[in-house]
Amino acid sequence: MRLTAWIAAAGLIVDQISKYVVVHLMGLDRVGAIEVLPPWLNFRMAWNQGVNFGLFAGEDALTRWGLIVLALVIVVWVWRWIAR
């Protein structure tokens, strides 16, 4: 169980650091597109306000909090499943 928590934390940290580097240090937020290895690897700036493919991308707080609650329920369920 402890190993699972460490792996999840490490994945989250690596994800957030890589996003910060690409968006802020490489300037993707200013230029909008960076061609790293064209045509195989190109970064494009986009904001997805919903879940996959922009589903439930409503601007109201109810949608946002509903998705947060759903995500927390799933996390608790998976955590309990792993614990067993």
All heavy atoms as an XYZ file, in Angstrom:
676
protein
N       0.815     -1.188      0.000
C       0.000      0.000      0.000
C       0.865      1.261      0.000
O       0.570      2.216     -0.691
C      -0.897     -0.053      1.245
C      -1.914      1.001      1.284
S      -3.178      0.675      0.075
C      -4.442      1.706      0.660
N       1.923      1.228      0.773
C       2.813      2.379      0.838
C       3.522      2.598     -0.496
O       3.712      3.739     -0.916
C       3.828      2.149      1.947
C       4.412      3.414      2.493
C       5.256      3.148      3.681
N       4.386      2.915      4.833
C       4.808      2.878      6.069
N       6.074      3.020      6.332
N       3.971      2.684      7.055
N       3.904      1.501     -1.154
C       4.543      1.610     -2.467
C       3.598      2.245     -3.480
O       4.010      3.085     -4.281
C       4.987      0.222     -2.953
C       5.620      0.171     -4.345
C       6.902      0.999     -4.379
C       5.884     -1.265     -4.743
N       2.333      1.887     -3.416
C       1.340      2.467     -4.314
C       1.245      3.971     -4.110
O       1.186      4.729     -5.077
C      -0.040      1.823     -4.073
O       0.082      0.410     -4.237
C      -1.068      2.358     -5.033
N       1.241      4.415     -2.874
C       1.167      5.844     -2.581
C       2.400      6.574     -3.096
O       2.290      7.672     -3.660
C       1.012      6.064     -1.079
N       3.579      5.984     -2.928
C       4.807      6.611     -3.414
C       4.824      6.701     -4.940
O       5.249      7.713     -5.502
C       6.036      5.857     -2.914
C       6.401      6.208     -1.510
C       6.271      5.413     -0.416
C       6.938      7.442     -1.043
N       6.684      6.074      0.708
C       7.107      7.329      0.355
C       7.287      8.625     -1.667
C       7.615      8.370      1.125
C       7.793      9.661     -0.885
C       7.952      9.524      0.483
N       4.375      5.652     -5.600
C       4.340      5.662     -7.066
C       3.339      6.698     -7.569
O       3.620      7.440     -8.519
C       4.023      4.256     -7.609
C       5.203      3.319     -7.337
C       3.699      4.302     -9.101
C       4.925      1.870     -7.660
N       2.182      6.776     -6.931
C       1.181      7.774     -7.326
C       1.709      9.180     -7.104
O       1.542     10.066     -7.964
C      -0.110      7.553     -6.544
N       2.355      9.423     -5.973
C       2.910     10.748     -5.691
C       4.014     11.107     -6.687
O       4.073     12.236     -7.179
C       3.443     10.802     -4.263
N       4.875     10.148     -6.993
C       5.948     10.400     -7.957
C       5.380     10.703     -9.342
O       5.857     11.615    -10.031
C       6.892      9.197     -8.022
N       4.361      9.963     -9.742
C       3.730     10.226    -11.038
C       3.113     11.607    -11.102
O       3.244     12.321    -12.109
N       2.443     12.019    -10.029
C       1.843     13.343     -9.975
C       2.908     14.440    -10.039
O       2.755     15.420    -10.771
C       1.010     13.492     -8.697
C       0.363     14.852     -8.474
C      -0.684     15.126     -9.543
C      -0.237     14.937     -7.099
N       3.980     14.266     -9.298
C       5.047     15.260     -9.284
C       5.711     15.375    -10.648
O       5.925     16.481    -11.153
C       6.075     14.928     -8.180
C       5.432     15.157     -6.811
C       7.333     15.755     -8.330
C       6.236     14.607     -5.655
N       6.040     14.249    -11.279
C       6.657     14.272    -12.613
C       5.720     14.917    -13.624
O       6.147     15.723    -14.466
C       7.062     12.846    -13.056
C       7.432     12.800    -14.524
C       8.212     12.344    -12.206
N       4.431     14.614    -13.554
C       3.444     15.198    -14.456
C       3.402     16.709    -14.317
O       3.465     17.437    -15.312
C       2.069     14.593    -14.171
C       0.976     15.249    -14.988
O       1.021     15.139    -16.234
O       0.070     15.872    -14.389
N       3.316     17.215    -13.093
C       3.208     18.649    -12.876
C       4.495     19.385    -13.247
O       4.447     20.479    -13.817
C       2.830     18.936    -11.421
C       1.443     18.475    -11.053
C       0.375     19.120    -11.920
O       0.310     20.331    -12.054
N      -0.469     18.295    -12.530
N       5.643     18.791    -12.955
C       6.915     19.418    -13.325
C       7.061     19.485    -14.833
O       7.466     20.520    -15.384
C       8.107     18.678    -12.680
C       8.126     18.929    -11.176
C       9.433     19.103    -13.301
C       9.141     18.100    -10.417
N       6.724     18.406    -15.536
C       6.856     18.413    -16.999
C       5.910     19.434    -17.629
O       6.285     20.127    -18.581
C       6.607     17.021    -17.572
O       5.262     16.636    -17.366
N       4.701     19.568    -17.101
C       3.781     20.585    -17.614
C       4.310     21.992    -17.373
O       4.228     22.854    -18.239
C       2.400     20.430    -16.975
C       1.646     19.241    -17.476
C       0.329     19.077    -16.751
C      -0.382     17.828    -17.210
N      -1.611     17.571    -16.448
N       4.876     22.231    -16.190
C       5.426     23.545    -15.886
C       6.582     23.885    -16.822
O       6.663     24.999    -17.340
C       5.893     23.592    -14.426
C       6.440     24.938    -14.042
C       5.585     25.958    -13.666
C       7.806     25.198    -14.078
C       6.069     27.209    -13.328
C       8.305     26.435    -13.751
C       7.435     27.444    -13.377
O       7.927     28.679    -13.061
N       7.456     22.916    -17.050
C       8.609     23.148    -17.929
C       8.147     23.486    -19.342
O       8.610     24.466    -19.947
C       9.548     21.913    -17.942
C      10.566     21.996    -19.068
C      10.247     21.780    -16.600
N       7.227     22.709    -19.885
C       6.778     22.924    -21.260
C       6.002     24.232    -21.397
O       6.247     25.013    -22.320
C       5.933     21.732    -21.767
C       5.281     22.049    -23.090
C       6.800     20.496    -21.898
N       5.093     24.502    -20.475
C       4.242     25.685    -20.619
C       4.990     26.963    -20.273
O       4.942     27.938    -21.030
C       2.968     25.547    -19.751
C       2.166     26.836    -19.745
C       2.110     24.405    -20.272
N       5.711     26.987    -19.167
C       6.297     28.237    -18.702
C       7.754     28.419    -19.116
O       8.118     29.508    -19.575
C       6.156     28.356    -17.189
C       4.727     28.385    -16.749
N       3.885     29.437    -17.024
C       3.981     27.481    -16.083
C       2.690     29.195    -16.533
N       2.717     27.991    -15.958
N       8.574     27.412    -18.964
C       9.993     27.579    -19.281
C      10.256     27.520    -20.784
O      11.114     28.245    -21.288
C      10.826     26.533    -18.544
C      10.752     26.590    -17.011
C      11.661     25.546    -16.393
C      11.069     27.973    -16.490
N       9.540     26.648    -21.498
C       9.699     26.588    -22.953
C       8.806     27.605    -23.659
O       8.927     27.794    -24.859
C       9.408     25.173    -23.464
C      10.421     24.147    -22.991
S      10.020     22.458    -23.490
C      10.208     22.547    -25.250
N       7.903     28.242    -22.925
C       7.084     29.314    -23.468
C       5.917     28.887    -24.333
O       5.474     29.654    -25.187
N       5.394     27.705    -24.112
C       4.270     27.248    -24.926
C       3.051     28.146    -24.753
O       2.289     28.347    -25.700
C       3.909     25.804    -24.580
C       2.828     25.146    -25.437
C       3.262     25.080    -26.894
C       2.497     23.767    -24.921
N       2.883     28.739    -23.580
C       1.742     29.627    -23.361
C       1.847     30.900    -24.191
O       0.835     31.517    -24.523
C       1.579     29.957    -21.878
C       2.811     30.601    -21.273
O       3.899     30.502    -21.861
O       2.681     31.211    -20.193
N       3.034     31.308    -24.580
C       3.219     32.515    -25.400
C       3.202     32.220    -26.900
O       2.617     32.960    -27.667
C       4.532     33.199    -25.027
C       4.512     33.827    -23.669
C       5.782     34.624    -23.398
N       7.009     33.865    -23.647
C       7.594     33.056    -22.777
N       7.050     32.891    -21.579
N       8.699     32.420    -23.067
N       3.860     31.138    -27.307
C       3.993     30.862    -28.739
C       2.851     30.023    -29.300
O       2.583     30.061    -30.496
C       5.351     30.202    -29.077
C       6.483     31.134    -28.748
C       5.523     28.878    -28.371
N       2.207     29.234    -28.472
C       1.057     28.447    -28.914
C       1.399     27.096    -29.512
O       0.587     26.192    -29.496
N       2.601     26.937    -30.067
C       2.997     25.656    -30.664
C       4.521     25.546    -30.656
O       5.220     26.519    -30.929
C       2.481     25.534    -32.082
N       5.009     24.354    -30.335
C       6.441     24.064    -30.374
C       6.627     22.751    -31.115
O       6.041     21.738    -30.741
C       7.043     23.949    -28.957
C       6.886     25.252    -28.184
C       8.505     23.537    -29.035
C       7.310     25.159    -26.733
N       7.421     22.779    -32.165
C       7.720     21.553    -32.911
C       9.008     20.966    -32.350
O      10.092     21.496    -32.572
C       7.836     21.853    -34.394
C       6.520     22.310    -35.000
C       6.595     22.496    -36.498
O       7.672     22.294    -37.083
O       5.563     22.855    -37.076
N       8.879     19.854    -31.639
C      10.023     19.223    -30.991
C      10.715     18.282    -31.965
O      11.906     18.426    -32.241
C       9.588     18.471    -29.721
C      10.770     17.820    -29.037
C       8.881     19.418    -28.756
N       9.999     17.303    -32.488
C      10.504     16.366    -33.501
C       9.461     16.266    -34.608
O       8.732     15.275    -34.698
C      10.758     14.981    -32.897
C      11.866     14.853    -31.865
C      11.834     13.490    -31.205
C      13.223     15.090    -32.508
N       9.384     17.290    -35.452
C       8.325     17.262    -36.476
C       8.526     16.106    -37.434
O       9.660     15.792    -37.765
C       8.458     18.606    -37.167
C       9.767     19.173    -36.756
C      10.237     18.442    -35.552
N       7.513     15.462    -37.879
C       6.087     15.623    -37.586
C       5.597     14.717    -36.456
O       4.409     14.599    -36.242
C       5.435     15.225    -38.903
C       6.310     14.131    -39.421
C       7.720     14.539    -39.003
N       6.514     14.068    -35.714
C       6.102     13.072    -34.719
C       5.758     13.665    -33.363
O       4.899     13.148    -32.664
C       7.187     12.007    -34.551
C       7.439     11.266    -35.814
C       6.626     10.322    -36.376
C       8.537     11.421    -36.688
N       7.163      9.882    -37.546
C       8.349     10.530    -37.772
C       9.673     12.208    -36.686
C       9.240     10.426    -38.809
C      10.562     12.103    -37.725
C      10.338     11.216    -38.767
N       6.447     14.703    -32.939
C       6.208     15.266    -31.618
C       6.096     16.777    -31.717
O       7.090     17.483    -31.930
C       7.334     14.891    -30.646
C       7.199     15.398    -29.209
C       5.914     14.870    -28.573
C       8.408     15.012    -28.394
N       4.864     17.259    -31.588
C       4.578     18.690    -31.614
C       3.716     19.034    -30.412
O       2.754     18.336    -30.111
C       3.821     19.077    -32.899
C       4.610     18.729    -34.137
O       5.775     19.065    -34.247
N       3.980     18.016    -35.055
N       4.068     20.109    -29.721
C       3.265     20.576    -28.590
C       2.360     21.693    -29.065
O       2.806     22.634    -29.717
C       4.149     21.101    -27.461
C       5.030     20.056    -26.833
C       6.275     20.400    -26.340
C       4.629     18.742    -26.715
C       7.094     19.462    -25.747
C       5.436     17.785    -26.124
C       6.680     18.158    -25.645
N       1.081     21.615    -28.749
C       0.104     22.647    -29.086
C      -0.604     23.062    -27.806
O      -1.028     22.220    -27.015
C      -0.942     22.137    -30.073
C      -0.364     21.582    -31.348
C      -0.169     22.690    -32.369
N       0.260     22.132    -33.635
C       1.489     22.275    -34.121
N       2.394     22.935    -33.460
N       1.802     21.749    -35.279
N      -0.766     24.364    -27.606
C      -1.431     24.864    -26.407
C      -2.936     24.714    -26.549
O      -3.517     25.163    -27.538
C      -1.059     26.334    -26.189
C      -1.469     26.870    -24.877
S      -0.510     26.069    -23.586
C      -1.197     26.847    -22.176
N      -3.556     24.083    -25.573
C      -5.009     23.922    -25.565
C      -5.466     23.767    -24.123
O      -4.731     23.252    -23.281
C      -5.423     22.700    -26.379
N      -6.673     24.216    -23.835
C      -7.248     24.076    -22.504
C      -8.494     23.230    -22.609
O      -9.431     23.582    -23.313
C      -7.593     25.440    -21.912
C      -6.396     26.283    -21.672
C      -5.992     27.349    -22.426
C      -5.418     26.127    -20.659
N      -4.829     27.870    -21.934
C      -4.450     27.131    -20.844
C      -5.255     25.232    -19.615
C      -3.346     27.257    -20.010
C      -4.153     25.376    -18.797
C      -3.222     26.373    -18.986
N      -8.520     22.119    -21.916
C      -9.691     21.255    -21.865
C     -10.394     21.517    -20.540
O      -9.906     21.148    -19.486
C      -9.279     19.785    -21.985
C     -10.464     18.859    -22.016
O     -11.608     19.298    -21.990
N     -10.199     17.571    -22.055
N     -11.538     22.149    -20.586
C     -12.254     22.511    -19.370
C     -13.100     21.361    -18.822
O     -13.626     21.462    -17.729
C     -13.159     23.721    -19.641
C     -12.409     24.947    -20.103
C     -11.434     25.479    -19.067
O     -11.662     25.369    -17.877
N     -10.335     26.043    -19.521
N     -13.261     20.300    -19.580
C     -14.081     19.182    -19.124
C     -13.249     17.954    -18.881
O     -12.098     18.017    -18.470
N     -13.837     16.798    -19.132
C     -13.119     15.539    -19.025
C     -12.693     15.147    -20.440
O     -12.514     16.005    -21.286
C     -13.995     14.460    -18.338
C     -14.224     14.816    -16.899
C     -15.310     14.262    -19.017
N     -12.558     13.892    -20.712
C     -12.106     13.449    -22.042
C     -12.901     14.089    -23.169
O     -14.122     14.092    -23.159
C     -12.217     11.929    -22.159
C     -11.208     11.232    -21.288
O     -10.237     11.831    -20.838
N     -11.439      9.970    -21.020
N     -12.188     14.606    -24.132
C     -12.757     15.194    -25.344
C     -13.705     16.360    -25.031
O     -14.609     16.657    -25.793
C     -13.485     14.142    -26.193
C     -12.636     12.950    -26.481
C     -12.916     11.720    -25.910
C     -11.543     13.057    -27.317
C     -12.127     10.620    -26.159
C     -10.737     11.962    -27.573
C     -11.029     10.742    -27.002
N     -13.512     17.017    -23.903
C     -14.315     18.178    -23.555
C     -15.712     17.880    -23.056
O     -16.533     18.787    -22.956
N     -15.994     16.625    -22.719
C     -17.314     16.296    -22.186
C     -17.537     17.018    -20.862
O     -16.617     17.175    -20.069
C     -17.450     14.791    -21.977
C     -17.420     13.932    -23.238
C     -17.375     12.459    -22.859
C     -18.626     14.215    -24.094
N     -18.733     17.439    -20.605
C     -19.116     18.137    -19.380
C     -18.284     19.400    -19.170
O     -17.889     19.719    -18.057
C     -18.999     17.230    -18.149
C     -19.743     15.952    -18.281
C     -19.075     14.742    -18.344
C     -21.122     15.950    -18.350
C     -19.764     13.557    -18.464
C     -21.823     14.761    -18.456
C     -21.140     13.566    -18.525
N     -18.051     20.141    -20.217
C     -17.202     21.331    -20.142
C     -18.000     22.578    -19.787
O     -17.688     23.666    -20.221
C     -16.467     21.531    -21.463
N     -19.024     22.435    -19.005
C     -19.826     23.573    -18.604
C     -19.022     24.536    -17.746
O     -18.101     24.163    -17.040
N     -19.390     25.781    -17.797
C     -18.676     26.799    -17.046
C     -19.183     26.945    -15.618
O     -18.600     27.648    -14.825
C     -18.807     28.151    -17.768
C     -18.066     28.217    -19.077
C     -16.565     28.172    -18.894
O     -16.051     28.721    -17.905
O     -15.885     27.573    -19.751
N     -20.291     26.296    -15.287
C     -20.851     26.494    -13.954
C     -20.103     25.685    -12.901
O     -19.454     24.682    -13.190
C     -22.347     26.180    -13.926
C     -22.638     24.726    -14.281
O     -21.737     24.050    -14.785
O     -23.780     24.289    -14.050
N     -20.177     26.134    -11.667
C     -19.453     25.502    -10.565
C     -20.025     24.125    -10.239
O     -19.290     23.248     -9.783
C     -19.495     26.396     -9.335
N     -21.313     23.920    -10.503
C     -21.932     22.629    -10.196
C     -21.274     21.499    -10.999
O     -20.980     20.429    -10.453
C     -23.433     22.677    -10.483
C     -24.213     21.405    -10.174
C     -24.129     21.092     -8.686
C     -25.659     21.551    -10.603
N     -21.013     21.727    -12.266
C     -20.351     20.714    -13.097
C     -18.948     20.435    -12.581
O     -18.534     19.281    -12.463
C     -20.285     21.182    -14.564
O     -21.592     21.472    -15.018
C     -19.654     20.124    -15.440
N     -18.207     21.482    -12.272
C     -16.835     21.325    -11.787
C     -16.812     20.524    -10.483
O     -16.050     19.566    -10.344
C     -16.199     22.686    -11.574
C     -14.769     22.598    -11.109
C     -14.102     23.945    -10.898
N     -14.572     24.968    -11.790
C     -15.094     26.130    -11.386
N     -15.214     26.383    -10.105
N     -15.480     27.030    -12.258
N     -17.653     20.900     -9.531
C     -17.664     20.203     -8.246
C     -18.216     18.792     -8.379
O     -17.782     17.886     -7.651
C     -18.437     21.007     -7.209
C     -17.617     22.166     -6.721
C     -17.796     23.479     -7.024
C     -16.460     22.098     -5.903
N     -16.832     24.238     -6.433
C     -15.988     23.413     -5.725
C     -15.768     21.061     -5.285
C     -14.865     23.711     -4.974
C     -14.647     21.376     -4.529
C     -14.210     22.676     -4.380
N     -19.150     18.584     -9.293
C     -19.642     17.237     -9.544
C     -18.541     16.315    -10.044
O     -18.420     15.163     -9.602
N     -17.706     16.821    -10.945
C     -16.589     16.022    -11.454
C     -15.540     15.783    -10.371
O     -14.938     14.704    -10.301
C     -15.958     16.711    -12.665
C     -16.819     16.719    -13.927
C     -16.169     17.570    -15.007
C     -17.053     15.317    -14.437
N     -15.321     16.771     -9.516
C     -14.366     16.594     -8.417
C     -14.863     15.518     -7.454
O     -14.095     14.635     -7.036
C     -14.129     17.933     -7.684
C     -13.337     18.884     -8.586
C     -13.404     17.715     -6.359
C     -13.245     20.298     -8.071
N     -16.131     15.560     -7.096
C     -16.701     14.549     -6.198
C     -16.627     13.168     -6.835
O     -16.252     12.183     -6.173
C     -18.152     14.917     -5.819
C     -18.848     13.757     -5.128
C     -18.174     16.156     -4.948
N     -16.950     13.066     -8.118
C     -16.859     11.786     -8.813
C     -15.431     11.253     -8.798
O     -15.197     10.062     -8.534
C     -17.363     11.925    -10.255
C     -17.262     10.679    -11.125
C     -18.132      9.568    -10.556
C     -17.651     11.003    -12.553
N     -14.465     12.109     -9.048
C     -13.064     11.685     -9.028
C     -12.650     11.217     -7.642
O     -11.949     10.200     -7.503
C     -12.164     12.831     -9.490
N     -13.085     11.917     -6.608
C     -12.744     11.506     -5.244
C     -13.382     10.173     -4.873
O     -12.745      9.344     -4.208
C     -13.154     12.592     -4.252
C     -12.318     13.868     -4.306
C     -12.910     14.917     -3.376
C     -10.869     13.589     -3.968
N     -14.602      9.949     -5.298
C     -15.267      8.664     -5.040
C     -14.495      7.532     -5.723
O     -14.259      6.470     -5.126
C     -16.740      8.701     -5.516
C     -17.348      7.311     -5.549
C     -17.561      9.622     -4.628
N     -14.071      7.760     -6.952
C     -13.304      6.739     -7.671
C     -11.967      6.479     -6.983
O     -11.538      5.328     -6.842
C     -13.115      7.142     -9.145
C     -14.461      7.113     -9.858
C     -12.104      6.247     -9.832
C     -14.437      7.711    -11.254
N     -11.292      7.528     -6.528
C     -10.014      7.369     -5.836
C     -10.181      6.549     -4.568
O      -9.399      5.633     -4.289
C      -9.387      8.752     -5.526
C      -8.260      8.633     -4.514
C      -8.890      9.400     -6.795
N     -11.213      6.855     -3.783
C     -11.457      6.107     -2.543
C     -11.760      4.640     -2.852
O     -11.244      3.731     -2.189
C     -12.599      6.754     -1.733
C     -13.052      5.848     -0.591
C     -12.153      8.107     -1.207
N     -12.562      4.403     -3.869
C     -12.898      3.023     -4.244
C     -11.646      2.254     -4.668
O     -11.426      1.123     -4.221
C     -13.936      3.016     -5.366
C     -14.290      1.628     -5.798
C     -15.113      0.751     -5.173
C     -13.774      0.941     -6.949
N     -15.169     -0.435     -5.866
C     -14.349     -0.342     -6.962
C     -12.902      1.301     -7.967
C     -14.053     -1.265     -7.952
C     -12.613      0.375     -8.948
C     -13.186     -0.891     -8.936
N     -10.820      2.861     -5.514
C      -9.598      2.184     -5.973
C      -8.644      1.962     -4.794
O      -8.023      0.898     -4.673
C      -8.912      2.989     -7.104
C      -7.530      2.462     -7.396
C      -9.763      2.963     -8.353
N      -8.525      2.955     -3.908
C      -7.640      2.832     -2.760
C      -8.069      1.666     -1.870
O      -7.238      0.875     -1.421
C      -7.649      4.137     -1.974
C      -6.521      4.241     -1.010
C      -6.556      3.955      0.314
C      -5.173      4.620     -1.302
N      -5.329      4.141      0.883
C      -4.449      4.558     -0.093
C      -4.510      5.013     -2.447
C      -3.120      4.866     -0.016
C      -3.175      5.327     -2.374
C      -2.496      5.246     -1.171
N      -9.366      1.546     -1.620
C      -9.869      0.440     -0.800
C      -9.671     -0.895     -1.510
O      -9.368     -1.912     -0.869
C     -11.340      0.655     -0.456
C     -11.520      1.827      0.507
C     -12.922      1.936      0.997
N     -13.189      0.798      1.871
C     -14.381      0.310      2.087
N     -15.427      0.836      1.509
N     -14.556     -0.715      2.882
N      -9.844     -0.908     -2.815
C      -9.652     -2.139     -3.585
C      -8.192     -2.592     -3.515
O      -7.910     -3.774     -3.358
C     -10.101     -1.886     -5.025
C      -9.958     -3.072     -5.920
C     -10.610     -4.253     -5.849
C      -9.068     -3.171     -7.042
N     -10.205     -5.089     -6.852
C      -9.259     -4.441     -7.607
C      -8.158     -2.311     -7.629
C      -8.548     -4.863     -8.718
C      -7.451     -2.738     -8.737
C      -7.667     -4.010     -9.264
N      -7.272     -1.650     -3.621
C      -5.849     -1.989     -3.546
C      -5.482     -2.466     -2.142
O      -4.684     -3.382     -1.974
C      -4.979     -0.773     -3.954
C      -5.112     -0.512     -5.453
C      -3.522     -0.989     -3.591
C      -4.449      0.758     -5.921
N      -6.089     -1.858     -1.140
C      -5.791     -2.224      0.242
C      -6.170     -3.663      0.562
O      -5.545     -4.303      1.405
C      -6.501     -1.269      1.210
N      -7.190     -4.147     -0.100
C      -7.601     -5.535      0.151
C      -6.652     -6.468     -0.543
O      -6.352     -7.519     -0.229
C      -9.004     -5.773     -0.362
C     -10.026     -5.160      0.543
C     -11.358     -5.703      0.240
N     -12.158     -4.629     -0.366
C     -13.336     -4.779     -0.856
N     -13.891     -5.954     -0.892
N     -14.009     -3.778     -1.336
